[in-house]
């Protein structure tokens, strides 16, 4: 090839909890820094997919990257429901305009998630790929990166050439998959890789809290994929665990295999891993112990008495971030030296910001609740403000109350993945015996896999709210649970 290899870079990601009542609107994607274009887009997530892609692509001297105007993650993060059709059409329309205006391109990189749900668009990532294909033509190549919680089937790869999903949960390999996408996109453009695909759906549906890849049986699926990639040259495998809190038609486990022109090998590998998942279906759904909130707090007290601290109380089911059930129980059982991080409360943080709240101010306000029944009732907290700062698109307030407890208020849902991140608020993390957080598995990155926490307890309310493991009690309209194990007579080919 002569001249520069021109690659367009786009980003559009959301993990949509369709059971939340607050839609993800156009304004949620528009804030200082978003949408981003050019170098600002390429540098938006330096330790994630985008960072890996840009770094690897630029190791090829003849590659030129163009950051097309794209939305970053919405300011609501994962604490919002259906993406509106207006948001999707407006943002995608801008992206396609940018592709056409700044083309032609030899390749396109799409930084996606895979579990976005858009009103009126059944498979938004596949629809984006279709429109990108129309804009750049058949001669260009398209590669993407995904979260393993993507809800995917074979539709995306009808329009794109390759996709690379992370293999670990927590997602340690985002940067690596970005590097893979860049390397393989260049290889396809140079004619060195002629992709063949195979896709298999496995009718198993369960909550994300069960999907920790740090232990069997979920780790068994990933290890099988890694062995295939190691033993066969040019084989790439995606094991999508699925995201059950998006009420969309392509939920569930999906196996995708890509090879260099070997269709039979792709089909054989996809069948092997899909069959393994089906054989382990009972273990996949019984591997994680979930406690009621009252039981979990009581067990936390026992762990404190035994010196088995720090303790993590992880409310995996709170999808709005506003739930107060765990906070209430901590107060009721009179725990001390607890940090609650965080309670999402846009109204309260807005009032505090407007009033100029500062360190040392008295605090006496209702917090949390209000959003819907899954958030519970507000809780009255009386204490002293330790810090009140703005950062990462949110207003943060840390309040000391009770017996050396600290409550952190945020504007939107926050998953605390690393205890050390709380140091940014001026807190000494070693002063706490209990960390009460809102997270499914991501918290294991900083609390478990590094040996920080001595006791880990996953909790959820008694009621089957939005993030529950009791999926059969959620109001699905686009998913027939009877088609999935363990909710009906799921059919899987022998």
LINLINQUI-V711598 format. One record per residue. N is the residue number from 1. RES is the residue in one letter. SS is DSSP state (a for helix, b for strand, c for the rest). Layout:
# LINLINQUI-V711598
N/RES/SS
N/RES/SS
This chain:
# LINLINQUI-V711598
1/X/c
2/X/c
3/X/c
4/X/c
5/X/b
6/X/b
7/X/b
8/X/b
9/X/b
10/X/b
11/X/b
12/X/c
13/X/c
14/X/c
15/X/c
16/X/c
17/X/c
18/X/c
19/X/c
20/X/c
21/X/c
22/X/c
23/X/c
24/X/b
25/X/c
26/X/a
27/X/a
28/X/a
29/X/a
30/X/c
31/X/b
32/X/c
33/X/c
34/X/b
35/X/c
36/X/b
37/X/c
38/X/a
39/X/a
40/X/a
41/X/a
42/X/a
43/X/c
44/X/c
45/X/c
46/X/c
47/X/c
48/X/c
49/X/a
50/X/a
51/X/a
52/X/a
53/X/a
54/X/a
55/X/a
56/X/a
57/X/a
58/X/c
59/X/c
60/X/c
61/X/c
62/X/c
63/X/b
64/X/b
65/X/b
66/X/b
67/X/b
68/X/c
69/X/c
70/X/b
71/X/c
72/X/c
73/X/c
74/X/c
75/X/c
76/X/c
77/X/c
78/X/c
79/X/c
80/X/c
81/X/c
82/X/c
83/X/b
84/X/c
85/X/a
86/X/a
87/X/a
88/X/a
89/X/a
90/X/a
91/X/a
92/X/a
93/X/a
94/X/a
95/X/a
96/X/a
97/X/a
98/X/a
99/X/a
100/X/a
101/X/a
102/X/a
103/X/c
104/X/c
105/X/c
106/X/c
107/X/b
108/X/b
109/X/b
110/X/b
111/X/b
112/X/c
113/X/c
114/X/c
115/X/c
116/X/c
117/X/c
118/X/b
119/X/c
120/X/c
121/X/b
122/X/c
123/X/c
124/X/a
125/X/a
126/X/a
127/X/a
128/X/a
129/X/a
130/X/a
131/X/a
132/X/a
133/X/a
134/X/a
135/X/a
136/X/a
137/X/c
138/X/c
139/X/c
140/X/c
141/X/b
142/X/b
143/X/b
144/X/b
145/X/b
146/X/b
147/X/c
148/X/c
149/X/c
150/X/c
151/X/c
152/X/c
153/X/c
154/X/c
155/X/c
156/X/a
157/X/a
158/X/a
159/X/c
160/X/c
161/X/c
162/X/b
163/X/b
164/X/b
165/X/b
166/X/c
167/X/c
168/X/c
169/X/c
170/X/c
171/X/c
172/X/c
173/X/c
174/X/a
175/X/a
176/X/a
177/X/a
178/X/a
179/X/a
180/X/a
181/X/a
182/X/a
183/X/a
184/X/a
185/X/a
186/X/a
187/X/a
188/X/a
189/X/a
190/X/c
191/X/c
192/X/c
193/X/c
194/X/c
195/X/b
196/X/b
197/X/b
198/X/b
199/X/b
200/X/b
201/X/b
202/X/b
203/X/c
204/X/b
205/X/c
206/X/c
207/X/c
208/X/a
209/X/a
210/X/a
211/X/c
212/X/c
213/X/c
214/X/c
215/X/c
216/X/c
217/X/c
218/X/a
219/X/a
220/X/a
221/X/a
222/X/a
223/X/a
224/X/a
225/X/a
226/X/a
227/X/a
228/X/a
229/X/a
230/X/a
231/X/a
232/X/c
233/X/c
234/X/c
235/X/c
236/X/b
237/X/b
238/X/b
239/X/b
240/X/b
241/X/c
242/X/c
243/X/c
244/X/c
245/X/c
246/X/c
247/X/c
248/X/c
249/X/c
250/X/c
251/X/c
252/X/c
253/X/b
254/X/b
255/X/b
256/X/b
257/X/b
258/X/b
259/X/b
260/X/b
261/X/c
262/X/c
263/X/a
264/X/a
265/X/a
266/X/a
267/X/a
268/X/a
269/X/a
270/X/a
271/X/a
272/X/a
273/X/a
274/X/a
275/X/a
276/X/a
277/X/a
278/X/a
279/X/a
280/X/c
281/X/a
282/X/a
283/X/a
284/X/a
285/X/c
286/X/c
287/X/c
288/X/c
289/X/c
290/X/c
291/X/b
292/X/b
293/X/a
294/X/a
295/X/a
296/X/a
297/X/a
298/X/a
299/X/a
300/X/a
301/X/a
302/X/a
303/X/a
304/X/a
305/X/a
306/X/c
307/X/c
308/X/c
309/X/c
310/X/c
311/X/b
312/X/b
313/X/b
314/X/b
315/X/b
316/X/c
317/X/c
318/X/c
319/X/c
320/X/c
321/X/c
322/X/c
323/X/c
324/X/c
325/X/a
326/X/a
327/X/a
328/X/a
329/X/a
330/X/a
331/X/a
332/X/a
333/X/c
334/X/c
335/X/c
336/X/c
337/X/c
338/X/b
339/X/b
340/X/b
341/X/b
342/X/b
343/X/b
344/X/b
345/X/c
346/X/a
347/X/a
348/X/a
349/X/a
350/X/a
351/X/a
352/X/a
353/X/a
354/X/a
355/X/c
356/X/c
357/X/c
358/X/c
359/X/c
360/X/c
361/X/c
362/X/b
363/X/b
364/X/b
365/X/b
366/X/b
367/X/b
368/X/c
369/X/c
370/X/c
371/X/c
372/X/c
373/X/a
374/X/a
375/X/a
376/X/c
377/X/c
378/X/c
379/X/b
380/X/b
381/X/b
382/X/b
383/X/b
384/X/b
385/X/b
386/X/b
387/X/b
388/X/b
389/X/b
390/X/b
391/X/b
392/X/c
393/X/c
394/X/b
395/X/b
396/X/b
397/X/b
398/X/b
399/X/b
400/X/b
401/X/b
402/X/c
403/X/c
404/X/c
405/X/b
406/X/b
407/X/b
408/X/b
409/X/b
410/X/b
411/X/c
412/X/c
413/X/c
414/X/c
415/X/c
416/X/c
417/X/c
418/X/c
419/X/a
420/X/a
421/X/a
422/X/a
423/X/a
424/X/a
425/X/a
426/X/c
427/X/c
428/X/c
429/X/a
430/X/a
431/X/a
432/X/c
433/X/c
434/X/b
435/X/b
436/X/b
437/X/b
438/X/c
439/X/c
440/X/c
441/X/c
442/X/c
443/X/c
444/X/a
445/X/a
446/X/a
447/X/a
448/X/c
449/X/c
450/X/c
451/X/c
452/X/c
453/X/c
454/X/c
455/X/b
456/X/b
457/X/b
458/X/b
459/X/b
460/X/b
461/X/c
462/X/c
463/X/c
464/X/c
465/X/c
466/X/c
467/X/c
468/X/c
469/X/c
470/X/c
471/X/a
472/X/a
473/X/a
474/X/c
475/X/c
476/X/c
477/X/c
478/X/c
479/X/c
480/X/c
481/X/a
482/X/a
483/X/a
484/X/c
485/X/b
486/X/c
487/X/c
488/X/c
489/X/c
490/X/c
491/X/c
492/X/c
493/X/c
494/X/c
